[in-house]
């Protein structure tokens, strides 16, 4: 299993690869915002730019010390999957380029962006909210990693039948599921935590009123919201492969 022949934190190389992939696949690449001299990019297909309803939202790299998601997402897109043509697709390849470069969870201002998605005083979040205004996605996917875990796991926010178990089954041949029944204070069953209601209550009681990306997406923009996690202490090629396999499972199911 091969991986990138460079640092997983090379944002200049990542950006160059995205420009090449977008051109090859007929996608549109724009700058959402610029931070620390680095563009935060958004990639869309024609159907997304036409603001067609439904479709897919994917993001990675909001925590800069979680580098496999940005490369797994790139590999998935570079493979020109049918999902890029058969539905609207909006992608944020790396929401925290300074954090990726510095290999740190937070952004260049010491902010954990994944607890800030309702804070429009943050110019990046304000630009993100304006970009999503009026959008409605069938599925949103947020790609993450976890330093403390020893397997893959999934947070699933759903309004219909849960798919989490089958989605993890498509990836566990690469990395096994997390065996712990409790992760970050929440109860998991076979690597999956499904929530369908009382989301606002969780935000207030467990997160102090701070909104992660996945929760705000679920409440305002998406029917399903998946947050996929790989163990960041595993070797990078396996983590990248698992991230790509998860995206394939989500879009092919």
N, C-alpha and C positions, 0 to 999 in steps of 0.2 A: 504494500500500500504506500504510494508515494505522496509527498506533501510539497509545499512550496519550498523552493531552494533559496530561501531568504528569511529574514526575520518576519515573524507574524505581525510585527508592529511597524512595518514599513508602509506608511500611509501614501507616500508618493507613488510607490509601486502599485499599491491597491487602486489608487485613483487612475493611474495610467491604464491598468487592466480593465477597469470599468468603462473607461472611454472606448477602448477597443471592443469590448463585449457589446456595449450599447450600439455602436456603429454596425457591428456584424449582425446583430439581431433586429435592427430597425427600431431601436428604442430611443427615447428622448432623454437626455441627461441635462439637468439644470442645476444651478446653485441655489439652494434654499436660503443659506445664510453663510457668512464667512466668520470664522473664529480663529484667533491666533495666526492669521495669515493663511488658513487652510479652509477650502470650501467644504461645506456640508452639502452633499449632493442628494438629489432625488431623481429617480429613474422611473419613467412611465412608458407604457405602450400607447398606441393611438387611441384605443378604446377608453383608457383611463383619462387621457387628455381631453377626450370628448365628453367626459363626465358621465359615462354610462353607469347605471346603478349596478350594485353587486360587485363581484370580483374579489381580488386578493390584495391585501396589504402585507408587506414584509419589512421588518427592520432588523438591524444588527448593530453591534458596536456601541451601544449606549454606555456600556461599562468598558473602559479601555483596557482593562486587564483580562478581558474575555475575548481573545483574538480569533479563536476557531470559527465563530459564527460569521465573521465578515468574509473569510475565505471560503467557507462552505456555501454561503449565499452566492458568492461570485462563481464558484464552480457550477452551481445549479443553473445560473443564468447563462453561463458560457456554453453549457450543453444544449442551449436553445430548446427548452422543454415546450411541449404543446401548450402548457398553461400561459405562456407569453403571448399566444395568439387567440386562444379560445375564450378569454375573459379579460375584463379590465384588470391591470396589474399596476400597483404603485409600490415602489421599493425605496427604502432609505438605507443605502449600503453601509454607512457608518455615521451614526448620529453624534459621536464624540471623538473627532479625529485627534484632538490634543491629548485626550486620555489614552487613545490607542498608542500614539507616539511615545508617551511617557509611561505606558504600562501601568496606568492607575485607574481605579474605579471612577473617580470623579473627573469633572471637566477642569479646564485651566483656571477656573475661579473657585475651586474647591466644592463645587455643587454636585450632588448626586442627581443627575438629570432624571433618573427613573423614580424619583420622588417629587418631581416638579412639574408634571404635565398639566396642572391646572394653573400654573403661575405664569400668566402672560406678561408679568414684569420682566421675565427672562426673555431676551429678544429672540433666542433660538426657539423657545417654546411658542412664543407669539407667532413667529413665522410658520412653525409647524401647524398650529391651530388654524391659521388663515389658509394654509394650503389644503387642509382637510375640510374646510367649511363646505357644507352641503353634500359631503360624500357619504356613501352608504356601501359598506363592504359585506360580502357573505362571510369572509374569513379574514382575521388578522393574525399574523404570526410574529412573535418577538423571540429572537434567538439569543440565548444567554449561556453562561457557564457558571459553575459553582466550585469554589476551591475546596470545600469541605466534603463534597459527596464522592462516592466511589462508583457511581453508575448514572445512567440517564434517567431523567424524570420530567414530568409535565404538569403544569398548571393549566387547567381547562375551564374556561368560562363559557357556558352554553345555554341556549334557549330551547334546544331540542335534544335529540338523542346524543349521548356522549360517544365520542370516537377515540378517546385517549388511549384505551388499551390496545386497539388495533394499530394506532399510529406508532406507539412504542414498540409493538411487535415487529414492525417493519425496520426498526433500527437496532434491536438488541442483539442481532448477530454480529454487529460491529463493536458495540459496547453494551454490557449487560445493564439491566435495570438497577436502579438504586434499591437496596434491600431494606433500608431504614423505614420504619413505619411512621416516623415523625421527622419532618424537615422544617427548620426555622420555626418551630413551635406549632406547625400545622400537621394534621393527620393525613397520611398518604396510604393508598391501597395499591400495592403492586406498582409503585412508581407514579401513580396518577392521583391528583387532587382535582375533583370536579366541584365547581360551584355554579349554582343556577339562580340564586337569589340572595338577598341581604348583603349585596356588594357594598352599598353605601355604609352600612353598619360596620363592615370589616375595615373600610377606609378610616372611619372615625375611631374605632376601638383598638385596632392593631397597628395602624399606620399614622395615627395622629393627624388625620385629615389630609395627608399627602397622597397624591394620586400617581401611581405608576402608569406607564404608557399602556400596558395591557388592559388595565381596568378602565381608564378613560376611553380607550377604543371600544371596549365592550358596551359601556354605558351610552356612548354618543354615536358611534360609527359602525359597529360590526355586530353581526349575529353570533358569531363564534370568535373566541379569542384564545389562542394557544401560546403559552410561554414554555419553550423547550430548553432544557438545561443539559449540558454535557459536563463531565468532571474535568476541570482544568488541569489536574495533575497527570492525566493520561497523555500519551504522546500525541503531538499535534496532528499528524496525518489521520489517525483514527477519529479524533474529534471532528475534524473537517468532514470526513466521510460520513459520520453520524449526522452531522448538521444537514448535509446534502440529502441524505436518505430520508430525513424527517420531512424536508420540503417536498421531496418526490412523493412521499406517502400522503401528505396533505392534499396535494394537487391532483394526484391520480386516483384518489379514493372517491 
